[in-house]
Amino acid sequence: MTDTLRDEVRRHCARAALDVLQPGGCRGDSPAAAAPGEPVFGAALYDPADLAPLPADAVAASLGCGNPTAMADLRPGETVLDLGSGGGIDVLLAAERVGPTGTAYGLDMTAEMLALARRNAAAAGAANARFLEGQIEAIPLPDASVDVVISNCVINLSTAKARVFAEVARVLRPGGRLSVSDVVADDDLSPAERGERGDHVGCIAGALSFGEYAAGLAAAGLERVELLPTQRAVDGMYSVVVRARRPAAPGERDPRNAARAAAAEARRARAAARALPRDGVVALGDGPAPGACCG
C-alpha cells in the first residue's frame, strides 16, 4: 500500500473508531436495514443471535461487506487471524467459536481501532482475543502459526495484494484455510472503470477482478480456490466470499494444475455473479448472508 493511500485509509478508519469511542458517538442496538435495491454492509450481514452477546460498540463499528466467520468452519482449539480487524466484531465471533483452547488474533494498523477492539474484547470477556498493530503486507506472526485467516473487506484496500497473499500463505499452517469477504470486480472492468465506481476507502477502486483474485491466490501457493458471489455492490462489482487452502504437505500441489483450476473457478464465479439478483443477498454458510471497510 502506498504511503498516501495508507494514510487515507488510516484516517478513514480512525474517524470511524472515534465515532464509537467518543461520548455520544455512533451506537445502536440493531443494524439499520439497507434501502430496497441498495447493497447490504456492516452488522446487517450477521445473524442477530450471534450479535446479541457482543458489546454494542463492536456491532456499531462493523463496516465490512460480509460475514467471514460464517464460512470459515472454525473449530475449538484453532488459531485464527483477522486481517484488518477494525472494532473486533469478527475476532470476537471467532474467539467464541474456537473456545478457550483457541486464539483469535486481530491485526490492524489504526491505533484508534485497536483501542476500540481491545475495549470491546474486555467488555465481552474474550480472554483468547488478542490484537496486534501492523500491516497486512507484513504480518507480525511466525511462519505456519495460524490455522485460519479471515478478513472482511480489507484486502482490496492494499496496493500490494500479491504480498498480502504471500503473507497469508506464509503464516498458514499446512492444511490451513483462508476465508475472507471482499469486493471483486467483473473481469471486463478495467482498473480505471473500477475507479469510476468508487474510491479505495469505499472498497471499490482497489478491487481485483475474479481472474486476478483467483490467479493471485494460486501464485502465492494456495489451492482449492473458491469465489462465492453473494450480492451486487455496484454495477459490475460484487461482494464475494473467497476461500482457499494451503497444501497439507510439500509436493502435494502441482502449480500448473492449481493455476488452471483457479482460472476455471474465476470463470464459474463470474457467471454466478452476473446471474445474481439486482438486490438482496444470497445466503451462504451458517449466517444470514456473507456480504464500508475497516473490518
GINORDA-V673072 format. One record per residue. N is the residue number from 1. RES is the residue in three letters. OMEGA is omega in whole degrees, -180 to 180 (NA if undefined). NEAR is the number of other ideal C-beta (glycine too) atoms within 12 Angstrom. Layout:
[[N/RES/OMEGA/NEAR] [N/RES/OMEGA/NEAR]]
//
This chain:
[[1/MET/179/28] [2/THR/-178/15] [3/ASP/-178/12] [4/THR/180/12] [5/LEU/179/23] [6/ARG/179/25] [7/ASP/178/17] [8/GLU/179/25] [9/VAL/180/41] [10/ARG/180/30] [11/ARG/180/21] [12/HIS/-178/31] [13/CYS/178/40] [14/ALA/178/29] [15/ARG/179/24] [16/ALA/179/34] [17/ALA/-178/39] [18/LEU/176/24] [19/ASP/-180/25] [20/VAL/-176/36] [21/LEU/-174/29] [22/GLN/177/17] [23/PRO/-179/10] [24/GLY/-178/9] [25/GLY/-174/20] [26/CYS/177/26] [27/ARG/177/23] [28/GLY/-180/21] [29/ASP/-180/15] [30/SER/-179/16] [31/PRO/179/32] [32/ALA/178/17] [33/ALA/177/19] [34/ALA/174/25] [35/ALA/179/10] [36/PRO/-180/11] [37/GLY/-180/13] [38/GLU/177/19] [39/PRO/-179/39] [40/VAL/178/37] [41/PHE/172/38] [42/GLY/-171/40] [43/ALA/180/43] [44/ALA/-179/32] [45/LEU/-176/46] [46/TYR/174/39] [47/ASP/180/23] [48/PRO/179/19] [49/ALA/177/13] [50/ASP/-178/28] [51/LEU/-172/33] [52/ALA/-179/18] [53/PRO/-173/22] [54/LEU/174/37] [55/PRO/-179/30] [56/ALA/-178/27] [57/ASP/177/39] [58/ALA/178/47] [59/VAL/-178/39] [60/ALA/-177/31] [61/ALA/-178/48] [62/SER/-176/52] [63/LEU/-171/46] [64/GLY/-178/53] [65/CYS/-178/52] [66/GLY/-179/58] [67/ASN/-170/47] [68/PRO/-179/54] [69/THR/-178/45] [70/ALA/-177/36] [71/MET/-173/36] [72/ALA/179/42] [73/ASP/-178/24] [74/LEU/-175/34] [75/ARG/178/19] [76/PRO/177/19] [77/GLY/-178/17] [78/GLU/174/33] [79/THR/-175/34] [80/VAL/175/49] [81/LEU/176/51] [82/ASP/179/54] [83/LEU/-177/51] [84/GLY/-166/54] [85/SER/175/53] [86/GLY/-179/50] [87/GLY/171/53] [88/GLY/-175/49] [89/ILE/-178/51] [90/ASP/175/63] [91/VAL/-179/51] [92/LEU/177/46] [93/LEU/178/45] [94/ALA/-180/48] [95/ALA/178/42] [96/GLU/-175/32] [97/ARG/-180/35] [98/VAL/173/33] [99/GLY/-174/21] [100/PRO/177/16] [101/THR/178/15] [102/GLY/-180/28] [103/THR/175/32] [104/ALA/177/45] [105/TYR/170/43] [106/GLY/179/50] [107/LEU/180/42] [108/ASP/-179/46] [109/MET/-173/39] [110/THR/-176/40] [111/ALA/-178/20] [112/GLU/178/30] [113/MET/178/47] [114/LEU/178/36] [115/ALA/179/27] [116/LEU/-178/47] [117/ALA/179/48] [118/ARG/177/31] [119/ARG/179/26] [120/ASN/178/40] [121/ALA/178/36] [122/ALA/-180/20] [123/ALA/-180/21] [124/ALA/-177/31] [125/GLY/-177/16] [126/ALA/-177/36] [127/ALA/-179/17] [128/ASN/175/28] [129/ALA/-178/43] [130/ARG/-176/31] [131/PHE/-176/39] [132/LEU/174/31] [133/GLU/180/24] [134/GLY/-177/24] [135/GLN/-176/28] [136/ILE/175/41] [137/GLU/180/28] [138/ALA/-173/21] [139/ILE/-177/35] [140/PRO/176/24] [141/LEU/-178/29] [142/PRO/174/15] [143/ASP/172/17] [144/ALA/-176/19] [145/SER/-172/24] [146/VAL/177/39] [147/ASP/-176/35] [148/VAL/171/43] [149/VAL/175/52] [150/ILE/176/54] [151/SER/-175/52] [152/ASN/174/55] [153/CYS/-179/53] [154/VAL/-177/50] [155/ILE/180/48] [156/ASN/179/50] [157/LEU/-176/48] [158/SER/172/37] [159/THR/178/26] [160/ALA/-174/21] [161/LYS/177/34] [162/ALA/178/23] [163/ARG/177/22] [164/VAL/-180/39] [165/PHE/178/40] [166/ALA/178/25] [167/GLU/176/35] [168/VAL/179/44] [169/ALA/-179/34] [170/ARG/-174/28] [171/VAL/178/36] [172/LEU/171/39] [173/ARG/174/28] [174/PRO/-176/25] [175/GLY/-180/23] [176/GLY/-169/36] [177/ARG/171/40] [178/LEU/176/47] [179/SER/-176/47] [180/VAL/169/53] [181/SER/-178/56] [182/ASP/172/52] [183/VAL/-177/51] [184/VAL/-176/50] [185/ALA/170/43] [186/ASP/-178/36] [187/ASP/180/30] [188/ASP/-179/16] [189/LEU/174/31] [190/SER/175/17] [191/PRO/179/19] [192/ALA/179/10] [193/GLU/175/21] [194/ARG/179/33] [195/GLY/178/19] [196/GLU/-176/17] [197/ARG/179/28] [198/GLY/-178/27] [199/ASP/-179/22] [200/HIS/-176/33] [201/VAL/173/29] [202/GLY/175/29] [203/CYS/-177/47] [204/ILE/-170/36] [205/ALA/-176/31] [206/GLY/-175/39] [207/ALA/171/44] [208/LEU/171/40] [209/SER/177/35] [210/PHE/-179/41] [211/GLY/180/29] [212/GLU/-179/35] [213/TYR/-178/47] [214/ALA/180/39] [215/ALA/180/31] [216/GLY/178/38] [217/LEU/179/46] [218/ALA/180/36] [219/ALA/179/27] [220/ALA/178/35] [221/GLY/179/32] [222/LEU/-178/42] [223/GLU/-180/35] [224/ARG/-178/27] [225/VAL/175/43] [226/GLU/175/32] [227/LEU/-172/50] [228/LEU/-179/39] [229/PRO/-178/42] [230/THR/177/42] [231/GLN/174/40] [232/ARG/176/34] [233/ALA/169/43] [234/VAL/-177/32] [235/ASP/177/20] [236/GLY/-180/28] [237/MET/-166/41] [238/TYR/166/50] [239/SER/-172/47] [240/VAL/168/50] [241/VAL/-178/47] [242/VAL/179/55] [243/ARG/177/39] [244/ALA/-177/41] [245/ARG/168/35] [246/ARG/-180/37] [247/PRO/-176/26] [248/ALA/-177/17] [249/ALA/176/12] [250/PRO/179/11] [251/GLY/-179/10] [252/GLU/-171/17] [253/ARG/172/29] [254/ASP/-176/14] [255/PRO/-179/19] [256/ARG/177/12] [257/ASN/179/17] [258/ALA/179/30] [259/ALA/179/25] [260/ARG/180/18] [261/ALA/179/27] [262/ALA/179/36] [263/ALA/179/28] [264/ALA/179/22] [265/GLU/178/34] [266/ALA/178/35] [267/ARG/179/22] [268/ARG/-178/22] [269/ALA/179/36] [270/ARG/179/31] [271/ALA/179/18] [272/ALA/180/27] [273/ALA/-179/36] [274/ARG/180/21] [275/ALA/-180/14] [276/LEU/174/27] [277/PRO/-178/18] [278/ARG/176/15] [279/ASP/-178/17] [280/GLY/-174/21] [281/VAL/177/38] [282/VAL/-178/29] [283/ALA/177/22] [284/LEU/171/32] [285/GLY/-174/30] [286/ASP/176/20] [287/GLY/180/34] [288/PRO/179/27] [289/ALA/169/32] [290/PRO/-177/45] [291/GLY/NA/49] [292/ALA/171/39] [293/CYS/180/47] [294/CYS/172/50] [295/GLY/NA/54]]
//
